[in-house]
Amino acid sequence: MDHFLYQNGVLHAEDVPLPEIAAAVGTPFYVYSTATLLRHFTLFDEALNWTDHLVCYAMKAASNQAILKTLAQAGAGMDVVSGGEYLRAKAAGVPGDRIVFSGVGKTAEEIHMALTGGIRQFNVESEPEMVVLNRVAGEVGVTAPITIRVNPDVDAKTHAKIATGKSENKFGIPIARAREVYAMAAAMEHLDVIGIDVHIGSQLTELGPFEQAYLKVAELTEQLRADGHDIRRLDLGGGLGIPYTRSNEAPPLPMEFGALIQRTVGHLGCEIEIEPGRLIAGNAGLMVSGVIYVKSGEGRDFLILDGAMNDLIRPAMYEAYHDIIPVTEPAPGTEQAPFDIVGPVCESGDTFAKQRMMPPVAAGELVAFRSAGAYGAVMSSEYNTRPLIPEVLVKGDQYAVIRPRPTFDEIINRDTIPEWL
Ligand SMILES: *Cc1c(COP(=O)(O)O)cnc(C)c1O
């Protein structure tokens, strides 16, 4: 079910026409659909209904508190990867016992924050982290529940910048050394070893790599239990991909992912956690941008948008593809033409698409980037002193600005000038 459809010739987010939002907040902006967020969360939740489970939304994908609250009210936990994300989840009302803390470089301060504020578990990624966690837990006077993230050395077959499960990646401990590291953890006074964690990458479009990883986790669970560890929770990560083009073959569905989990580790009787981010938020958001100029170049035409790489960096960073469609529905039979679609930032990398076939759009019109809900707003910056763009949440025929655009004064006044100047 797509909640971004043309109605009466105009693209809507659920029941709100996008030009209405554009008139209210200006362009560019991000807009999210509540119905899509909830639907995607529910698909995962139902896919694990065969067992005790918690779907922990990987909030780094899109972390506005309104999004977190929408998902938390539906029963989601959160996967956080920094102290800031931890505080943001708490601010959105997520209880500590539904927050898992992942990440390869947790500092003592971040660990302290989570131990005092309440945490479901730490997904520990190295021996030195384990030592710090044990020390801080001792200082706080608590026992820290942990899983250890193992690196199963499988090829996730995804973009190199978002693969995390090969032995050359910085994440987790090599699965071959897991028993030794679990023995170390078990000997630490202030740690409670409860499970195993694995996350092999993002935007996976087939189940094979998950299957390889989960079979290794199942085998490790048996070995660790034989070694005397009470392994009772498996955190199986996120990473299920989304369709970025409507023509492409669709990636596996959450239901198939859930069935794979049942098949590979279901017999172990563990509580299951998963950490999907992209699949929950990706197709729940658009970036809407205005066309500033249509410029005819040497043998090619450019659409120059008011959105740029600082607002949506995925094309520049990952060579990512986004569908870009006009907000005014083209008349049937409209001829398409190739355009280079670019932003105004002074970098050649500020190119969203080259020679993309598009119905003609004029200066002043709006275009929408589809599948921009995940790793969009959260990765934006103020490069070129361009204000962070507003985020808007739609629910049925209502919408609300969930992050306003900062003023230029707010941005400029953040700098402080040394007294010698
Ligand atoms: C990024 C990340 C996720 C989410 O990945 P998606 O591809 O967005 O589902 C889950 N777990 C960890 C540890 C991550 O770093």
The ligand as an SDF file (V2000), in Angstrom:
LIG
                    3D

 15 15  0  0  0  0  0  0  0  0999 V2000
   22.2270    0.6530   10.8940 C   0  0  0  0  0  0  0  0  0  0  0  0
   21.9610   -0.4610   11.8020 C   0  0  0  0  0  0  0  0  0  0  0  0
   20.7280   -1.1280   11.7530 C   0  0  0  0  0  0  0  0  0  0  0  0
   19.6510   -0.7860   10.7650 C   0  0  0  0  0  0  0  0  0  0  0  0
   19.9690   -1.1010    9.4470 O   0  0  0  0  0  0  0  0  0  0  0  0
   18.8330   -0.9110    8.3200 P   0  0  0  0  0  0  0  0  0  0  0  0
   19.5100   -1.2850    7.0800 O   0  0  0  0  0  0  0  0  0  0  0  0
   18.4520    0.5250    8.3430 O   0  0  0  0  0  0  0  0  0  0  0  0
   17.7110   -1.8120    8.6590 O   0  0  0  0  0  0  0  0  0  0  0  0
   20.4970   -2.1300   12.6790 C   0  0  0  0  0  0  0  0  0  0  0  0
   21.4390   -2.4770   13.5960 N   0  0  0  0  0  0  0  0  0  0  0  0
   22.6340   -1.8620   13.6610 C   0  0  0  0  0  0  0  0  0  0  0  0
   23.6060   -2.2930   14.6770 C   0  0  0  0  0  0  0  0  0  0  0  0
   22.9390   -0.8420   12.7690 C   0  0  0  0  0  0  0  0  0  0  0  0
   24.1210   -0.2390   12.8320 O   0  0  0  0  0  0  0  0  0  0  0  0
  1  2  1  0
  2  3  1  0
  2 14  2  0
  3  4  1  0
  3 10  2  0
  4  5  1  0
  5  6  1  0
  6  7  2  0
  6  8  1  0
  6  9  1  0
 10 11  1  0
 11 12  2  0
 12 13  1  0
 12 14  1  0
 14 15  1  0
M  END
$$$$
